[in-house]
Amino acid sequence: MTNRTTHSRPMNRVIRGMDSSDGAGVRLKRSIGQRQNLRIDPFLMLDNFSSDKADDYIAGFPAHPHRGFETVTYMLDGRMLHRDHLGNEGLLRSGGVQWMTAGRGVIHEEMPQQEEGLMRGFQLWVNLPADEKMKPAAYQNIEPEEVPEAEDEQGNRIRLVAGSLEFGGQTLEGPVRGISRQPLFVDISLGANGKVELPVPAALAGFIYLFEGRASLDGATLAPNAATELGEGDSVSLSAGEQGARFLLVAARPIGEPVAQYGPFVMNTQDEIEQAIRDYRAGTLTG
């Protein structure tokens, strides 16, 4: 029997979150995707929204189109209702997830279902390869109770949205299914001075996003509210400070194709973007 040697992934780029707004004025911090050269293939954009001021989120995200990629909304705190042209409707609650494949086209809205209190979460855009960009739209609404959780001997905890992971003596499978980029999406909470090492296959590109506390990756201090790109290796070694820490670990197989983007349309060529605009104006975006 041989012991497998792991290689901890170091810190590569750090893409700090910048204050921005989207939808009908929802205030947020955008890291990945704030400029087109600040992407981590296959991830196009990452927004972190967090406010207990209703004016910062109450107007929500009224009906708007997408084509050529997937949107992932992970709700930490709050309630938001999704509706789309296919008739799908899902109430995102604290700890819930919406994984929507726009494919050929989708028109949807995401509107807050609260008038006060904290609303906090993330929206991630994941690109699709050329041969999947025009496939039928699909929607997965994952209730908080469907997301598996585990705790290790130190009291560190994880919630696994997508992928497979061994942790705390358990083998976990995330509830998101049928995604070709083989994503790994983990919400990690470390206790005071907690440490954890998790496998992240070398074939996956990814990042860590620290949103609570202080922590380090492979001994290097993580910037808060920033997407820290992972370097080469096949595991991540994370350590928290005295107040503990919480972060997202997200990774997926890169695509390696040209990206043409115009707002909510992401294709491979400018001609395809212009066709998406024509289709939207003609009312044929969704087929």
N, C-alpha and C positions, 0 to 999 in steps of 0.2 A: 504493500500500500504506500502510495507517495503523497506527500503533503504539497498542496498547491500553493505556489508563491504568488501573492497579489502585488500589484503595483499601484500605489495610491496616486490618484489624479491630482496634479497641482492646479493652482490658479492660473488662468490664461488672461483674457481681457476682463475688465470690469466695466459694465455698462450701467452707469448710475441713473436712477430714476429722476426724471425732470418733471416739474409741475406742468400739467396740461389739462385739457378738457375734451370731452367727446360727447356724442349723442346730443341732447338738448341742454348741454352745459354741465354735465357731470364732471366734478373735479377729481383728478387722479394723478398718479405718477406713472409716466411711461419710460420704460428702460429700453428693452429690445424694440427696435422699429422706430425710435424717435427720429432716426435718419435711415435712409435705405442701405447705408453701408454698416449699420449697427444691427445686423441680424445674426442669428446662430442657426444655420441650416439644420433642420427644416422649420425653425421657429421664426415667425415673421414679426411678431409684436407681443409685448407683455405689458399690461396695464394693472396697476394696483390701486384700487379705490378704497378709501378709509376715512370716514367722517361721521361724527355724531351731530352734525349740523344739517338739518333737512334741506336747506337751500342748496347744499353741495351735491345732492343726488336726486331730489324729488322729481325733477323733470324727466329723468330716465333716458331711455334709448328708444324713441318712437320708431315706427316702421321704416326699415332700410334694407337694401339688398346686399347680397354677397355672391361671389362666384369664384371657384377655383381653389378653395382651401377649407380648413375646419376651424371652428371657434370653440374654445373650452372656457366655461365660466365656473369658477370654484368659489362658493360662498362661505366665508368664514363666519360672518354675523349678518343677520338681516333676512329680508324676504323680497324676492323679485319674481315677477310672473313673465314667463316666455310664451309668446304666441307666434305661429308662423302660417304661411299660405297653405301648408299641407293640412292644417287643422290641428296640428300638435299644440298642446297647452301643458305647461308644467310650472309648478310653483317651486322655485329654488328657495330652500330653507337653509339655516345655518348648518354647514357640513355637507350640503348637497352639491351635485355637479350636473352641469349640462354639457354634453359633447355633441356638437352639431356639425355635420358634414354638409357644406354648402353645395359641393359638386357643381353641376350645371347651373344651379341658381336657387336661391332661397330668399324670401322676403319675410323678415321677422321683426319683432319688437321685444324689448325687455324693460318692464316698468316696475318701479318700486311698489311694494304692497305695505308700506308703513309711512307714517307722516312724522315720526320722530324716532330718536334712538340711533344707535350705531349701525351703519351699513359698511361692511368690510369684506373685500374679496379680491379676486384676480380674474382677468380675462386674458387668455392666451390664444394667439392665432398660429395654427400649424399648417404649413404648406402641403399641397398634394402634388404627386408627380404628374407629368403630362398625361399619362394614360388613365388617370383617375379624375382629372379636372372636370370632365363633363359627365360624370356618372350621376345617377339620381341622388337628390338630397336625402339625408337621413338625420335622425334625431334620437339621442339617448338621454333620458332624464333619470339620473341616479339619485335616489333618496338617501339622506344621511345614514339611515340604518343599514343601507346596502354596502357602505364603504367599510371594508374590514379594518380592524384595529388590533395592535399587539403592543405588549410592553415587555422590556427585558429586565434582567435582575437589578439593574441600576435605577429602574423607574423611568427610563427613556421610552417614549411612545412614538408609534408611527400610525398613519392612516394611508392606505394604499388605494389610490384612485385607478391606476392603470399599471399593468405589468405584473411580474411575479417576483416575489422576494421572500427570503428566509430571514426571520427575525424573532427573537425571544422564544426560540424553540418551536416556532410555527412556520409553515409554508403558506404564504398568503397569495391570493390571486385577486387582482383588482377587478371591479365590476364592468369596466369599459371593455367592449369586445369589438372585434372586426376591423381594427385600425392597422393599415399596412405598414406604418412606420415603426411598429412594435414599441410604442411609447412606454416609458416608466414615469409615473407621476406620484410622488410621495410627499406627504405633509409630515414633517419630523419635529418632535418636541423633545428637547434635552433638558434634564434637570440641572440643578446647580453643579457646575464643573463636570457635567456629563460628557461622555465620549462614546462614539459609535463608529463602526466601519461597516459600510454597505457595499455590496457588489454593484458595479455599473459596467456592463459589457463594453469592451474596447471599441466595438463597432458603432456605439451610440454617441452622438454629440449631445451636449447638454449644459445645464447651468444650475447653480444654487442661488436662491433668493432669500436672504435673511430679512425677516420682518419683525422679529421680537428679540430683545436681548443682544448679547455680544457673543461672538463665536469665531472659530478659525477653521480653515480648510487646509489640511496637511501642514499645520503649523503657521500658516499665513492668516493674518487678521482679515475677516470678511467685512466689507463695507455694508452698512445697513441700507435697505431700500435700493438695492442694486442687483442686477443679474450678473453673477460671476461665472464666466465661461469656464468649463472644465478642460484641462489639458489632457494629454494622452495618459492612458492607464486603464485599469479595470476595476477600481474600487474608489470610494471616497472615504476619507478619514476626517471626521468632524468632532470638534470639541467646543463646549459651551463655557461661558464665563460664570461668575458667581451668582448671577441672577437667572441662569438658564438661558435657553434660546429656542427659537422656532423658525423654521425655514421650509421652503419648497425645494425638492430635488426633482428636476424634470430632464428627461433625455429621450432621444429617439434616433432612428436611422436617418442620416442626412440623405438628401436627394441628389445634389450636384448638378442641377439644371439651371438654365437662365431664369431669372425672375423679372417679370414685367408687372408693375403694380400701378393702379390708378384708384386711390381710395379703397373701396370695398371689393375691388376686382383684382385678382392675382392670377396671372397667366404666365406663359413662357415668352410671348412675343407681343410687340405693340399692335400688330394686326389683330391678335386675339382680344386685346383690351378694347380696341375700337369696335370689334364685333359685340363684345359684352355691353358696351354703352348703347349701341344701336338696338340690341335685343331688349335692354331695359326700357329704352324710350318707346319701343314698339309694343311693350307688354308681353314679350316672348322670352324673357330671361329664364323663367322657370320651366319652359318647355310647352 
